[in-house]
Amino acid sequence: MNNSLVSCDKCSLRFTPRLQKNKSQGIEETFFKCPKCKEKYTCFYTDKEIRRKQREMKKHQDRIRRAKTPDQKAEHYRTYQKEKDRLQIQMKNLREKVEKNL
């Protein structure tokens, strides 16, 4: 989280979040807790398919950086954006599914 400061909604403490992960039944939750009151904030959930797509997204970013021409860079960027949009929808759907079952 790049040393960003956040404020706890419950106790108003400002702090730098320390990301933690919890994995259950193939779904990994990334979250942080307020060090004072222990209020929990979920950042996102991933499953095996989402984690695979995240690795693919890193490959797309590398292709953008290594592109030799502006046209190649633009093409790789368009592909990256399409995949990113699909991934965001998939992550949103997973979050809704997980939180519905809590």
C-alpha positions in Angstrom: 0.0 0.0 0.0 3.0 2.3 -0.4 3.0 3.6 3.1 -0.4 5.3 2.6 -2.2 6.5 5.7 -5.8 5.4 6.3 -8.2 6.4 9.0 -10.2 3.9 10.9 -14.0 4.4 10.5 -14.6 3.1 14.0 -12.0 4.8 16.2 -10.5 7.4 13.8 -6.9 6.3 14.2 -4.7 7.2 11.3 -2.3 4.5 10.4 -0.3 2.8 7.7 -2.1 -0.5 6.9 -0.2 -3.8 7.1 -1.7 -6.2 4.5 -2.5 -9.7 5.7 -3.9 -12.7 3.8 -6.3 -15.4 4.8 -6.9 -18.4 2.5 -9.9 -20.7 2.8 -11.3 -23.1 0.3 -9.2 -21.7 -2.5 -10.3 -18.1 -1.9 -7.7 -15.7 -0.6 -8.8 -12.6 1.3 -6.4 -9.6 1.4 -7.2 -7.3 4.3 -5.8 -5.1 7.1 -6.9 -4.3 10.6 -6.8 -1.2 12.7 -4.0 -1.6 15.2 -6.0 0.1 17.9 -9.6 -1.3 17.7 -8.9 -4.3 15.4 -11.6 -3.2 12.9 -11.1 -5.3 9.8 -11.0 -3.8 6.2 -11.1 -6.3 3.3 -9.2 -5.0 0.2 -10.2 -7.8 -2.2 -10.7 -11.5 -2.7 -9.0 -13.7 -5.3 -9.5 -17.3 -6.4 -7.2 -19.5 -8.5 -8.5 -18.1 -11.8 -8.2 -14.5 -10.7 -4.6 -15.1 -9.5 -3.8 -16.7 -12.8 -5.2 -13.7 -14.6 -3.3 -11.3 -12.4 -0.1 -13.1 -13.4 -1.1 -12.7 -17.1 -1.7 -9.0 -16.4 1.9 -8.6 -15.3 3.0 -10.2 -18.6 0.9 -7.7 -20.5 2.6 -4.9 -18.6 5.9 -6.3 -19.6 4.9 -6.4 -23.2 3.8 -2.7 -23.1 7.2 -1.8 -21.6 9.2 -3.8 -24.1 7.2 -2.7 -27.2 9.5 -1.3 -29.8 7.0 0.9 -31.7 4.2 3.2 -30.6 1.8 1.0 -32.6 2.9 -2.1 -30.7 2.7 -0.3 -27.4 -0.9 0.9 -28.2 -2.0 -2.6 -29.3 -0.5 -4.2 -26.1 -2.1 -1.4 -24.0 -5.6 -2.1 -25.6 -5.3 -5.8 -24.8 -4.2 -5.0 -21.3 -7.2 -2.6 -20.7 -9.7 -5.2 -22.0 -8.2 -7.9 -19.7 -8.1 -5.4 -16.8 -11.8 -4.6 -17.2 -12.7 -8.3 -17.3 -10.6 -9.0 -14.2 -12.3 -6.1 -12.3 -15.7 -7.5 -13.0 -14.6 -11.0 -12.0 -13.2 -9.7 -8.7 -16.3 -7.7 -8.0 -18.5 -10.8 -8.6 -16.3 -12.9 -6.3 -16.5 -10.2 -3.6 -20.3 -10.2 -3.8 -20.5 -14.0 -3.7 -18.1 -14.2 -0.7 -19.7 -11.4 1.3 -23.3 -12.7 0.5 -22.3 -16.0 2.3 -20.8 -14.3 5.4 
